[in-house]
Amino acid sequence: MPMKPQEMIRLLKKNGFIKISQNGSHVKMKNFKTGKQTTVPLHSKDLKKGLEDAILKQAGLK
């Protein structure tokens, strides 16, 4: 089931990521323990499956 961007941010925060910056409609999140970093677009629509998978892979959660 597709996720909303806010749900993705919540999931990342639960896994140790914090917001390091925001540029327009994109939020950069980083986990300082693992050194992993990813960017989440803040749009009102659901994230597409490919983008969702890419964010999770960059975060080391998939």
PDB file with one MODEL, atoms N, CA, C and O in Angstrom:
MODEL        1
ATOM      1  N   MET A   1       0.841  -1.179   0.000  1.00  0.00           N
ATOM      2  CA  MET A   1       0.000   0.000   0.000  1.00  0.00           C
ATOM      3  C   MET A   1       0.890   1.246   0.000  1.00  0.00           C
ATOM      4  O   MET A   1       1.802   1.354   0.819  1.00  0.00           O
ATOM      5  N   PRO A   2       0.631   2.183  -0.910  1.00  0.00           N
ATOM      6  CA  PRO A   2       1.463   3.390  -0.987  1.00  0.00           C
ATOM      7  C   PRO A   2       1.406   4.219   0.295  1.00  0.00           C
ATOM      8  O   PRO A   2       0.385   4.264   0.983  1.00  0.00           O
ATOM      9  N   MET A   3       2.518   4.867   0.595  1.00  0.00           N
ATOM     10  CA  MET A   3       2.615   5.698   1.798  1.00  0.00           C
ATOM     11  C   MET A   3       2.527   7.170   1.427  1.00  0.00           C
ATOM     12  O   MET A   3       2.910   7.572   0.329  1.00  0.00           O
ATOM     13  N   LYS A   4       2.020   7.959   2.350  1.00  0.00           N
ATOM     14  CA  LYS A   4       2.059   9.415   2.223  1.00  0.00           C
ATOM     15  C   LYS A   4       3.455   9.857   2.673  1.00  0.00           C
ATOM     16  O   LYS A   4       4.094   9.157   3.459  1.00  0.00           O
ATOM     17  N   PRO A   5       3.930  10.992   2.195  1.00  0.00           N
ATOM     18  CA  PRO A   5       5.254  11.469   2.621  1.00  0.00           C
ATOM     19  C   PRO A   5       5.382  11.618   4.137  1.00  0.00           C
ATOM     20  O   PRO A   5       6.434  11.312   4.698  1.00  0.00           O
ATOM     21  N   GLN A   6       4.328  12.082   4.805  1.00  0.00           N
ATOM     22  CA  GLN A   6       4.387  12.240   6.267  1.00  0.00           C
ATOM     23  C   GLN A   6       4.542  10.890   6.970  1.00  0.00           C
ATOM     24  O   GLN A   6       5.207  10.801   8.002  1.00  0.00           O
ATOM     25  N   GLU A   7       3.927   9.835   6.410  1.00  0.00           N
ATOM     26  CA  GLU A   7       4.080   8.489   6.983  1.00  0.00           C
ATOM     27  C   GLU A   7       5.526   8.016   6.833  1.00  0.00           C
ATOM     28  O   GLU A   7       6.074   7.385   7.737  1.00  0.00           O
ATOM     29  N   MET A   8       6.141   8.323   5.685  1.00  0.00           N
ATOM     30  CA  MET A   8       7.538   7.940   5.448  1.00  0.00           C
ATOM     31  C   MET A   8       8.450   8.662   6.440  1.00  0.00           C
ATOM     32  O   MET A   8       9.363   8.053   6.998  1.00  0.00           O
ATOM     33  N   ILE A   9       8.210   9.945   6.661  1.00  0.00           N
ATOM     34  CA  ILE A   9       9.019  10.714   7.607  1.00  0.00           C
ATOM     35  C   ILE A   9       8.863  10.139   9.011  1.00  0.00           C
ATOM     36  O   ILE A   9       9.843  10.027   9.748  1.00  0.00           O
ATOM     37  N   ARG A  10       7.638   9.774   9.384  1.00  0.00           N
ATOM     38  CA  ARG A  10       7.384   9.175  10.702  1.00  0.00           C
ATOM     39  C   ARG A  10       8.155   7.861  10.841  1.00  0.00           C
ATOM     40  O   ARG A  10       8.755   7.603  11.885  1.00  0.00           O
ATOM     41  N   LEU A  11       8.143   7.029   9.794  1.00  0.00           N
ATOM     42  CA  LEU A  11       8.860   5.751   9.804  1.00  0.00           C
ATOM     43  C   LEU A  11      10.366   5.981   9.950  1.00  0.00           C
ATOM     44  O   LEU A  11      11.035   5.287  10.716  1.00  0.00           O
ATOM     45  N   LEU A  12      10.888   6.949   9.215  1.00  0.00           N
ATOM     46  CA  LEU A  12      12.318   7.244   9.302  1.00  0.00           C
ATOM     47  C   LEU A  12      12.694   7.732  10.701  1.00  0.00           C
ATOM     48  O   LEU A  12      13.725   7.335  11.243  1.00  0.00           O
ATOM     49  N   LYS A  13      11.857   8.591  11.284  1.00  0.00           N
ATOM     50  CA  LYS A  13      12.131   9.093  12.640  1.00  0.00           C
ATOM     51  C   LYS A  13      12.136   7.963  13.658  1.00  0.00           C
ATOM     52  O   LYS A  13      12.944   7.970  14.586  1.00  0.00           O
ATOM     53  N   LYS A  14      11.238   6.986  13.495  1.00  0.00           N
ATOM     54  CA  LYS A  14      11.200   5.829  14.400  1.00  0.00           C
ATOM     55  C   LYS A  14      12.480   5.013  14.307  1.00  0.00           C
ATOM     56  O   LYS A  14      12.853   4.313  15.249  1.00  0.00           O
ATOM     57  N   ASN A  15      13.154   5.111  13.156  1.00  0.00           N
ATOM     58  CA  ASN A  15      14.371   4.344  12.937  1.00  0.00           C
ATOM     59  C   ASN A  15      15.635   5.186  13.103  1.00  0.00           C
ATOM     60  O   ASN A  15      16.685   4.847  12.558  1.00  0.00           O
ATOM     61  N   GLY A  16      15.534   6.278  13.851  1.00  0.00           N
ATOM     62  CA  GLY A  16      16.716   7.041  14.222  1.00  0.00           C
ATOM     63  C   GLY A  16      17.101   8.190  13.307  1.00  0.00           C
ATOM     64  O   GLY A  16      18.151   8.800  13.511  1.00  0.00           O
ATOM     65  N   PHE A  17      16.297   8.505  12.314  1.00  0.00           N
ATOM     66  CA  PHE A  17      16.604   9.606  11.406  1.00  0.00           C
ATOM     67  C   PHE A  17      16.086  10.919  11.982  1.00  0.00           C
ATOM     68  O   PHE A  17      15.059  10.958  12.659  1.00  0.00           O
ATOM     69  N   ILE A  18      16.820  11.990  11.698  1.00  0.00           N
ATOM     70  CA  ILE A  18      16.351  13.315  12.094  1.00  0.00           C
ATOM     71  C   ILE A  18      16.382  14.225  10.864  1.00  0.00           C
ATOM     72  O   ILE A  18      17.150  14.001   9.928  1.00  0.00           O
ATOM     73  N   LYS A  19      15.543  15.242  10.884  1.00  0.00           N
ATOM     74  CA  LYS A  19      15.476  16.210   9.789  1.00  0.00           C
ATOM     75  C   LYS A  19      16.682  17.134   9.903  1.00  0.00           C
ATOM     76  O   LYS A  19      16.871  17.791  10.927  1.00  0.00           O
ATOM     77  N   ILE A  20      17.503  17.184   8.845  1.00  0.00           N
ATOM     78  CA  ILE A  20      18.673  18.056   8.893  1.00  0.00           C
ATOM     79  C   ILE A  20      18.460  19.333   8.094  1.00  0.00           C
ATOM     80  O   ILE A  20      19.086  20.352   8.385  1.00  0.00           O
ATOM     81  N   SER A  21      17.582  19.295   7.086  1.00  0.00           N
ATOM     82  CA  SER A  21      17.283  20.511   6.341  1.00  0.00           C
ATOM     83  C   SER A  21      16.043  20.307   5.493  1.00  0.00           C
ATOM     84  O   SER A  21      15.587  19.184   5.280  1.00  0.00           O
ATOM     85  N   GLN A  22      15.509  21.423   5.015  1.00  0.00           N
ATOM     86  CA  GLN A  22      14.376  21.380   4.102  1.00  0.00           C
ATOM     87  C   GLN A  22      14.597  22.452   3.059  1.00  0.00           C
ATOM     88  O   GLN A  22      14.860  23.609   3.387  1.00  0.00           O
ATOM     89  N   ASN A  23      14.490  22.062   1.800  1.00  0.00           N
ATOM     90  CA  ASN A  23      14.653  22.992   0.695  1.00  0.00           C
ATOM     91  C   ASN A  23      13.398  22.908  -0.153  1.00  0.00           C
ATOM     92  O   ASN A  23      13.231  21.962  -0.923  1.00  0.00           O
ATOM     93  N   GLY A  24      12.517  23.882  -0.022  1.00  0.00           N
ATOM     94  CA  GLY A  24      11.257  23.844  -0.760  1.00  0.00           C
ATOM     95  C   GLY A  24      10.390  22.716  -0.248  1.00  0.00           C
ATOM     96  O   GLY A  24      10.062  22.662   0.937  1.00  0.00           O
ATOM     97  N   SER A  25      10.016  21.812  -1.145  1.00  0.00           N
ATOM     98  CA  SER A  25       9.129  20.715  -0.760  1.00  0.00           C
ATOM     99  C   SER A  25       9.879  19.399  -0.569  1.00  0.00           C
ATOM    100  O   SER A  25       9.296  18.326  -0.728  1.00  0.00           O
ATOM    101  N   HIS A  26      11.158  19.471  -0.232  1.00  0.00           N
ATOM    102  CA  HIS A  26      11.957  18.269  -0.007  1.00  0.00           C
ATOM    103  C   HIS A  26      12.646  18.346   1.353  1.00  0.00           C
ATOM    104  O   HIS A  26      13.238  19.365   1.708  1.00  0.00           O
ATOM    105  N   VAL A  27      12.558  17.247   2.107  1.00  0.00           N
ATOM    106  CA  VAL A  27      13.143  17.178   3.448  1.00  0.00           C
ATOM    107  C   VAL A  27      14.319  16.210   3.429  1.00  0.00           C
ATOM    108  O   VAL A  27      14.177  15.069   2.987  1.00  0.00           O
ATOM    109  N   LYS A  28      15.478  16.657   3.905  1.00  0.00           N
ATOM    110  CA  LYS A  28      16.645  15.781   4.044  1.00  0.00           C
ATOM    111  C   LYS A  28      16.634  15.201   5.444  1.00  0.00           C
ATOM    112  O   LYS A  28      16.514  15.926   6.431  1.00  0.00           O
ATOM    113  N   MET A  29      16.763  13.874   5.517  1.00  0.00           N
ATOM    114  CA  MET A  29      16.781  13.165   6.795  1.00  0.00           C
ATOM    115  C   MET A  29      18.108  12.410   6.889  1.00  0.00           C
ATOM    116  O   MET A  29      18.601  11.880   5.894  1.00  0.00           O
ATOM    117  N   LYS A  30      18.682  12.368   8.099  1.00  0.00           N
ATOM    118  CA  LYS A  30      19.951  11.668   8.292  1.00  0.00           C
ATOM    119  C   LYS A  30      19.936  10.898   9.596  1.00  0.00           C
ATOM    120  O   LYS A  30      19.380  11.346  10.599  1.00  0.00           O
ATOM    121  N   ASN A  31      20.563   9.720   9.562  1.00  0.00           N
ATOM    122  CA  ASN A  31      20.771   8.909  10.756  1.00  0.00           C
ATOM    123  C   ASN A  31      22.260   9.006  11.075  1.00  0.00           C
ATOM    124  O   ASN A  31      23.089   8.461  10.346  1.00  0.00           O
ATOM    125  N   PHE A  32      22.597   9.689  12.147  1.00  0.00           N
ATOM    126  CA  PHE A  32      24.003   9.921  12.473  1.00  0.00           C
ATOM    127  C   PHE A  32      24.704   8.670  12.994  1.00  0.00           C
ATOM    128  O   PHE A  32      25.933   8.606  12.971  1.00  0.00           O
ATOM    129  N   LYS A  33      23.956   7.678  13.461  1.00  0.00           N
ATOM    130  CA  LYS A  33      24.575   6.424  13.915  1.00  0.00           C
ATOM    131  C   LYS A  33      25.084   5.616  12.736  1.00  0.00           C
ATOM    132  O   LYS A  33      26.178   5.054  12.791  1.00  0.00           O
ATOM    133  N   THR A  34      24.287   5.554  11.655  1.00  0.00           N
ATOM    134  CA  THR A  34      24.658   4.757  10.489  1.00  0.00           C
ATOM    135  C   THR A  34      25.304   5.589   9.389  1.00  0.00           C
ATOM    136  O   THR A  34      25.972   5.042   8.511  1.00  0.00           O
ATOM    137  N   GLY A  35      25.111   6.906   9.428  1.00  0.00           N
ATOM    138  CA  GLY A  35      25.638   7.777   8.385  1.00  0.00           C
ATOM    139  C   GLY A  35      24.773   7.823   7.139  1.00  0.00           C
ATOM    140  O   GLY A  35      25.127   8.488   6.166  1.00  0.00           O
ATOM    141  N   LYS A  36      23.644   7.125   7.153  1.00  0.00           N
ATOM    142  CA  LYS A  36      22.746   7.088   5.990  1.00  0.00           C
ATOM    143  C   LYS A  36      21.960   8.388   5.905  1.00  0.00           C
ATOM    144  O   LYS A  36      21.609   8.988   6.921  1.00  0.00           O
ATOM    145  N   GLN A  37      21.690   8.816   4.663  1.00  0.00           N
ATOM    146  CA  GLN A  37      20.934  10.041   4.433  1.00  0.00           C
ATOM    147  C   GLN A  37      19.985   9.822   3.265  1.00  0.00           C
ATOM    148  O   GLN A  37      20.318   9.105   2.321  1.00  0.00           O
ATOM    149  N   THR A  38      18.811  10.430   3.321  1.00  0.00           N
ATOM    150  CA  THR A  38      17.848  10.319   2.240  1.00  0.00           C
ATOM    151  C   THR A  38      17.016  11.587   2.169  1.00  0.00           C
ATOM    152  O   THR A  38      16.982  12.370   3.118  1.00  0.00           O
ATOM    153  N   THR A  39      16.349  11.786   1.050  1.00  0.00           N
ATOM    154  CA  THR A  39      15.497  12.950   0.829  1.00  0.00           C
ATOM    155  C   THR A  39      14.078  12.478   0.568  1.00  0.00           C
ATOM    156  O   THR A  39      13.857  11.557  -0.218  1.00  0.00           O
ATOM    157  N   VAL A  40      13.112  13.113   1.232  1.00  0.00           N
ATOM    158  CA  VAL A  40      11.697  12.767   1.075  1.00  0.00           C
ATOM    159  C   VAL A  40      10.964  13.980   0.515  1.00  0.00           C
ATOM    160  O   VAL A  40      11.019  15.058   1.105  1.00  0.00           O
ATOM    161  N   PRO A  41      10.268  13.816  -0.635  1.00  0.00           N
ATOM    162  CA  PRO A  41       9.481  14.932  -1.168  1.00  0.00           C
ATOM    163  C   PRO A  41       8.210  15.129  -0.347  1.00  0.00           C
ATOM    164  O   PRO A  41       7.543  14.156   0.004  1.00  0.00           O
ATOM    165  N   LEU A  42       7.874  16.368  -0.042  1.00  0.00           N
ATOM    166  CA  LEU A  42       6.667  16.674   0.732  1.00  0.00           C
ATOM    167  C   LEU A  42       5.547  17.092  -0.219  1.00  0.00           C
ATOM    168  O   LEU A  42       5.314  18.282  -0.427  1.00  0.00           O
ATOM    169  N   HIS A  43       4.869  16.122  -0.785  1.00  0.00           N
ATOM    170  CA  HIS A  43       3.744  16.386  -1.670  1.00  0.00           C
ATOM    171  C   HIS A  43       2.490  15.830  -1.021  1.00  0.00           C
ATOM    172  O   HIS A  43       2.577  15.025  -0.094  1.00  0.00           O
ATOM    173  N   SER A  44       1.338  16.243  -1.491  1.00  0.00           N
ATOM    174  CA  SER A  44       0.086  15.783  -0.886  1.00  0.00           C
ATOM    175  C   SER A  44      -0.308  14.385  -1.362  1.00  0.00           C
ATOM    176  O   SER A  44      -1.097  13.709  -0.702  1.00  0.00           O
ATOM    177  N   LYS A  45       0.229  13.950  -2.490  1.00  0.00           N
ATOM    178  CA  LYS A  45      -0.122  12.635  -3.039  1.00  0.00           C
ATOM    179  C   LYS A  45       0.743  11.542  -2.414  1.00  0.00           C
ATOM    180  O   LYS A  45       1.762  11.818  -1.782  1.00  0.00           O
ATOM    181  N   ASP A  46       0.314  10.296  -2.607  1.00  0.00           N
ATOM    182  CA  ASP A  46       1.090   9.143  -2.146  1.00  0.00           C
ATOM    183  C   ASP A  46       2.409   9.068  -2.906  1.00  0.00           C
ATOM    184  O   ASP A  46       2.510   9.517  -4.048  1.00  0.00           O
ATOM    185  N   LEU A  47       3.417   8.495  -2.254  1.00  0.00           N
ATOM    186  CA  LEU A  47       4.691   8.237  -2.919  1.00  0.00           C
ATOM    187  C   LEU A  47       4.504   7.065  -3.873  1.00  0.00           C
ATOM    188  O   LEU A  47       3.816   6.100  -3.541  1.00  0.00           O
ATOM    189  N   LYS A  48       5.102   7.139  -5.041  1.00  0.00           N
ATOM    190  CA  LYS A  48       5.053   6.024  -5.981  1.00  0.00           C
ATOM    191  C   LYS A  48       5.876   4.868  -5.411  1.00  0.00           C
ATOM    192  O   LYS A  48       6.791   5.085  -4.616  1.00  0.00           O
ATOM    193  N   LYS A  49       5.551   3.653  -5.817  1.00  0.00           N
ATOM    194  CA  LYS A  49       6.194   2.453  -5.276  1.00  0.00           C
ATOM    195  C   LYS A  49       7.715   2.485  -5.463  1.00  0.00           C
ATOM    196  O   LYS A  49       8.460   2.146  -4.543  1.00  0.00           O
ATOM    197  N   GLY A  50       8.173   2.890  -6.641  1.00  0.00           N
ATOM    198  CA  GLY A  50       9.609   2.933  -6.910  1.00  0.00           C
ATOM    199  C   GLY A  50      10.340   3.927  -6.025  1.00  0.00           C
ATOM    200  O   GLY A  50      11.433   3.641  -5.537  1.00  0.00           O
ATOM    201  N   LEU A  51       9.744   5.093  -5.817  1.00  0.00           N
ATOM    202  CA  LEU A  51      10.347   6.110  -4.956  1.00  0.00           C
ATOM    203  C   LEU A  51      10.352   5.649  -3.506  1.00  0.00           C
ATOM    204  O   LEU A  51      11.332   5.839  -2.785  1.00  0.00           O
ATOM    205  N   GLU A  52       9.252   5.045  -3.089  1.00  0.00           N
ATOM    206  CA  GLU A  52       9.154   4.510  -1.724  1.00  0.00           C
ATOM    207  C   GLU A  52      10.254   3.479  -1.475  1.00  0.00           C
ATOM    208  O   GLU A  52      10.928   3.517  -0.445  1.00  0.00           O
ATOM    209  N   ASP A  53      10.430   2.561  -2.424  1.00  0.00           N
ATOM    210  CA  ASP A  53      11.475   1.538  -2.301  1.00  0.00           C
ATOM    211  C   ASP A  53      12.872   2.161  -2.282  1.00  0.00           C
ATOM    212  O   ASP A  53      13.740   1.722  -1.528  1.00  0.00           O
ATOM    213  N   ALA A  54      13.086   3.186  -3.113  1.00  0.00           N
ATOM    214  CA  ALA A  54      14.398   3.834  -3.181  1.00  0.00           C
ATOM    215  C   ALA A  54      14.737   4.531  -1.861  1.00  0.00           C
ATOM    216  O   ALA A  54      15.873   4.458  -1.393  1.00  0.00           O
ATOM    217  N   ILE A  55      13.754   5.205  -1.265  1.00  0.00           N
ATOM    218  CA  ILE A  55      13.985   5.890   0.013  1.00  0.00           C
ATOM    219  C   ILE A  55      14.319   4.870   1.097  1.00  0.00           C
ATOM    220  O   ILE A  55      15.251   5.070   1.876  1.00  0.00           O
ATOM    221  N   LEU A  56      13.558   3.778   1.146  1.00  0.00           N
ATOM    222  CA  LEU A  56      13.805   2.738   2.154  1.00  0.00           C
ATOM    223  C   LEU A  56      15.177   2.093   1.959  1.00  0.00           C
ATOM    224  O   LEU A  56      15.861   1.776   2.932  1.00  0.00           O
ATOM    225  N   LYS A  57      15.578   1.899   0.699  1.00  0.00           N
ATOM    226  CA  LYS A  57      16.881   1.303   0.410  1.00  0.00           C
ATOM    227  C   LYS A  57      18.011   2.251   0.825  1.00  0.00           C
ATOM    228  O   LYS A  57      18.997   1.820   1.422  1.00  0.00           O
ATOM    229  N   GLN A  58      17.867   3.546   0.507  1.00  0.00           N
ATOM    230  CA  GLN A  58      18.878   4.533   0.904  1.00  0.00           C
ATOM    231  C   GLN A  58      19.004   4.605   2.420  1.00  0.00           C
ATOM    232  O   GLN A  58      20.090   4.824   2.956  1.00  0.00           O
ATOM    233  N   ALA A  59      17.876   4.417   3.102  1.00  0.00           N
ATOM    234  CA  ALA A  59      17.863   4.489   4.565  1.00  0.00           C
ATOM    235  C   ALA A  59      18.364   3.195   5.201  1.00  0.00           C
ATOM    236  O   ALA A  59      18.577   3.142   6.412  1.00  0.00           O
ATOM    237  N   GLY A  60      18.552   2.156   4.394  1.00  0.00           N
ATOM    238  CA  GLY A  60      19.005   0.876   4.926  1.00  0.00           C
ATOM    239  C   GLY A  60      17.903   0.097   5.610  1.00  0.00           C
ATOM    240  O   GLY A  60      18.181  -0.755   6.454  1.00  0.00           O
ATOM    241  N   LEU A  61      16.659   0.373   5.263  1.00  0.00           N
ATOM    242  CA  LEU A  61      15.518  -0.299   5.886  1.00  0.00           C
ATOM    243  C   LEU A  61      14.919  -1.370   4.985  1.00  0.00           C
ATOM    244  O   LEU A  61      13.912  -1.981   5.344  1.00  0.00           O
ATOM    245  N   LYS A  62      15.513  -1.607   3.833  1.00  0.00           N
ATOM    246  CA  LYS A  62      15.000  -2.628   2.923  1.00  0.00           C
ATOM    247  C   LYS A  62      16.133  -3.434   2.346  1.00  0.00           C
ATOM    248  O   LYS A  62      15.900  -4.347   1.553  1.00  0.00           O
TER     249      LYS A  62
ENDMDL
END
